[in-house]
C-alpha cells in the first residue's frame, strides 16, 4: 500500500523538571514529571500519546518500554537510540517523521537523565574505550585518551595551530553561557564567570579548562510532537518543524571537529558542505537564523558549528564570536538557557525546550527579540530548524 501524504509537523508541548548536580530521584521519576508537565503545557492527556522517542536509555536513563509500561501508554511507534546525547536531534527527527507519515499521532520525545547514578564518565574503568576502534568520543586508552575531553582538546589544539589563532580566546564561550544561565532560574550554574574567574580555573586537558566541559546533571525533559492541524486546536502556539538534515558519518568525520579536521583524519582538506536544512525550511541560509542552539559538550563545539554551517568562514569563528556576538543582544545568540556548559546536561533536550520557549516568546529575561527562526545544529552535521507558525 503506498504511503499517504506527508503532514506538516509541530511541537505542541514541552516540560522540564528541576535540574541539579545530584538528585535522589530515579530516571523513571524524572521522566514521569517531565511527561506530566509536557502534557499539561499542551492540553493533552497520556491517552493521546501513541509514540515514544528517546536518545538515552539504561544505564543513564529508563528504557522506552519500561516508560510505556509505567506510564500506561499505548505506543505504536517507538525509537530509542544508543545512549548518547548526540542522538537528540535524530530522535526528535524520527518523531517528526513518524507524525508526518502517520505512523503516530502524538509523539512524546522524553528522557529522565541521571548522571549521578552513572558514576564516573571516562577514566581507566570506563567501558567506552574498550569498543572496537576506540570509544565513541575518541577514547583511546592505549594513547592515554581515556575520557571524552581528550578528543575535544586535541581537535581544538589542531584547529588553533592550523589557523594561527589563540586558544585562550575560547573563554568567550563559557563566559557567554554562564551569563545566559544566570538569567535562567532552573540552571545549575549561576555563579558569575568572567575572564579572571575563567583564567583561575585549572586545565582539565590543555588548552581546555574546567568551564569548557559540560556539566553532569540529573533532570527530565519532554517535547510533544503532532500535526500542525491538530496543534492549532491546542493550548500553546504551534512551533513548526520546518527543516532537517541527518547525522553525518565517515572517514572525514570526528565528533569534536569539522569535516576533515578530525584527530583521526589523514588529510587536512576541509570539505564544503551542502546544507539542505535551509532550503527545506524556506530559508536563504544561516543569515536568516535568529537563535542558534547547539550541542556544547565542550566549548570548541561552538566554533566548529559556526564554521560547519557557514555562519563564518573557515578558521574565522573563534575570532568572530568575541565581544558578545553570541550573547543575548549580540548578532547571533547561542544557547540562551546556558546549554550543557551552564544550564544542565540533559543530553540536548534542554536546548530543544529552550527553542520552543523562544519561538513562543516565553523565555522571560532571556527572550530574543523577534525570535521566529531557531536552528539546532551540531558539529556532527545534523540540524533541525524550528519556525513560528504564521
Secondary structure as the mmCIF struct_conf table of DSSP 4:
data_model
#
loop_
_struct_conf.conf_type_id
_struct_conf.id
_struct_conf.beg_label_comp_id
_struct_conf.beg_label_asym_id
_struct_conf.beg_label_seq_id
_struct_conf.end_label_comp_id
_struct_conf.end_label_asym_id
_struct_conf.end_label_seq_id
HELX_LH_PP_P HELX_LH_PP_P1 UNK A 5 UNK A 8
STRN STRN1 UNK A 9 UNK A 16
STRN STRN2 UNK A 20 UNK A 20
BEND BEND1 UNK A 21 UNK A 22
BEND BEND2 UNK A 24 UNK A 25
HELX_RH_AL_P HELX_RH_AL_P1 UNK A 27 UNK A 42
TURN_TY1_P TURN_TY1_P1 UNK A 43 UNK A 43
HELX_RH_3T_P HELX_RH_3T_P1 UNK A 46 UNK A 48
STRN STRN3 UNK A 51 UNK A 54
BEND BEND3 UNK A 55 UNK A 55
TURN_TY1_P TURN_TY1_P2 UNK A 58 UNK A 60
BEND BEND4 UNK A 61 UNK A 61
HELX_RH_AL_P HELX_RH_AL_P2 UNK A 64 UNK A 71
TURN_TY1_P TURN_TY1_P3 UNK A 72 UNK A 72
BEND BEND5 UNK A 76 UNK A 76
STRN STRN4 UNK A 77 UNK A 80
BEND BEND6 UNK A 82 UNK A 83
HELX_RH_3T_P HELX_RH_3T_P2 UNK A 85 UNK A 87
HELX_RH_AL_P HELX_RH_AL_P3 UNK A 88 UNK A 101
TURN_TY1_P TURN_TY1_P4 UNK A 102 UNK A 102
BEND BEND7 UNK A 103 UNK A 103
BEND BEND8 UNK A 105 UNK A 106
STRN STRN5 UNK A 107 UNK A 114
HELX_RH_3T_P HELX_RH_3T_P3 UNK A 115 UNK A 117
TURN_TY1_P TURN_TY1_P5 UNK A 118 UNK A 118
BEND BEND9 UNK A 122 UNK A 123
TURN_TY1_P TURN_TY1_P6 UNK A 124 UNK A 125
HELX_RH_3T_P HELX_RH_3T_P4 UNK A 127 UNK A 130
BEND BEND10 UNK A 131 UNK A 131
TURN_TY1_P TURN_TY1_P7 UNK A 132 UNK A 133
BEND BEND11 UNK A 134 UNK A 134
TURN_TY1_P TURN_TY1_P8 UNK A 136 UNK A 137
BEND BEND12 UNK A 138 UNK A 138
STRN STRN6 UNK A 140 UNK A 140
HELX_RH_3T_P HELX_RH_3T_P5 UNK A 141 UNK A 143
TURN_TY1_P TURN_TY1_P9 UNK A 144 UNK A 144
STRN STRN7 UNK A 145 UNK A 145
BEND BEND13 UNK A 147 UNK A 147
HELX_RH_AL_P HELX_RH_AL_P4 UNK A 148 UNK A 163
TURN_TY1_P TURN_TY1_P10 UNK A 164 UNK A 164
HELX_RH_3T_P HELX_RH_3T_P6 UNK A 167 UNK A 170
HELX_RH_AL_P HELX_RH_AL_P5 UNK A 171 UNK A 181
TURN_TY1_P TURN_TY1_P11 UNK A 182 UNK A 183
TURN_TY1_P TURN_TY1_P12 UNK A 185 UNK A 186
BEND BEND14 UNK A 188 UNK A 188
BEND BEND15 UNK A 191 UNK A 191
HELX_RH_AL_P HELX_RH_AL_P6 UNK A 195 UNK A 199
TURN_TY1_P TURN_TY1_P13 UNK A 200 UNK A 200
BEND BEND16 UNK A 201 UNK A 201
HELX_LH_PP_P HELX_LH_PP_P2 UNK A 202 UNK A 202
STRN STRN8 UNK A 203 UNK A 205
TURN_TY1_P TURN_TY1_P14 UNK A 206 UNK A 207
STRN STRN9 UNK A 208 UNK A 209
HELX_RH_3T_P HELX_RH_3T_P7 UNK A 210 UNK A 212
STRN STRN10 UNK A 213 UNK A 213
STRN STRN11 UNK A 218 UNK A 227
HELX_RH_AL_P HELX_RH_AL_P7 UNK A 228 UNK A 231
TURN_TY1_P TURN_TY1_P15 UNK A 232 UNK A 233
BEND BEND17 UNK A 234 UNK A 236
STRN STRN12 UNK A 239 UNK A 245
HELX_LH_PP_P HELX_LH_PP_P3 UNK A 246 UNK A 248
BEND BEND18 UNK A 250 UNK A 250
TURN_TY1_P TURN_TY1_P16 UNK A 251 UNK A 252
STRN STRN13 UNK A 254 UNK A 254
TURN_TY1_P TURN_TY1_P17 UNK A 255 UNK A 256
STRN STRN14 UNK A 257 UNK A 257
TURN_TY1_P TURN_TY1_P18 UNK A 259 UNK A 260
BEND BEND19 UNK A 262 UNK A 262
TURN_TY1_P TURN_TY1_P19 UNK A 263 UNK A 264
BEND BEND20 UNK A 266 UNK A 266
HELX_LH_PP_P HELX_LH_PP_P4 UNK A 269 UNK A 274
HELX_RH_AL_P HELX_RH_AL_P8 UNK A 276 UNK A 280
TURN_TY1_P TURN_TY1_P20 UNK A 281 UNK A 282
BEND BEND21 UNK A 284 UNK A 285
HELX_RH_3T_P HELX_RH_3T_P8 UNK A 286 UNK A 288
BEND BEND22 UNK A 290 UNK A 290
STRN STRN15 UNK A 291 UNK A 294
BEND BEND23 UNK A 297 UNK A 297
STRN STRN16 UNK A 298 UNK A 298
TURN_TY1_P TURN_TY1_P21 UNK A 299 UNK A 299
HELX_RH_AL_P HELX_RH_AL_P9 UNK A 300 UNK A 308
TURN_TY1_P TURN_TY1_P22 UNK A 309 UNK A 310
BEND BEND24 UNK A 311 UNK A 312
TURN_TY1_P TURN_TY1_P23 UNK A 314 UNK A 316
HELX_RH_AL_P HELX_RH_AL_P10 UNK A 317 UNK A 320
TURN_TY1_P TURN_TY1_P24 UNK A 321 UNK A 326
BEND BEND25 UNK A 327 UNK A 327
TURN_TY1_P TURN_TY1_P25 UNK A 328 UNK A 329
BEND BEND26 UNK A 330 UNK A 332
STRN STRN17 UNK A 333 UNK A 334
TURN_TY1_P TURN_TY1_P26 UNK A 336 UNK A 337
HELX_RH_AL_P HELX_RH_AL_P11 UNK A 339 UNK A 342
TURN_TY1_P TURN_TY1_P27 UNK A 343 UNK A 343
BEND BEND27 UNK A 346 UNK A 346
TURN_TY1_P TURN_TY1_P28 UNK A 347 UNK A 348
HELX_RH_AL_P HELX_RH_AL_P12 UNK A 349 UNK A 360
TURN_TY1_P TURN_TY1_P29 UNK A 361 UNK A 361
HELX_RH_3T_P HELX_RH_3T_P9 UNK A 364 UNK A 366
HELX_LH_PP_P HELX_LH_PP_P5 UNK A 367 UNK A 368
TURN_TY1_P TURN_TY1_P30 UNK A 369 UNK A 370
STRN STRN18 UNK A 373 UNK A 377
TURN_TY1_P TURN_TY1_P31 UNK A 379 UNK A 380
BEND BEND28 UNK A 381 UNK A 381
STRN STRN19 UNK A 383 UNK A 388
#
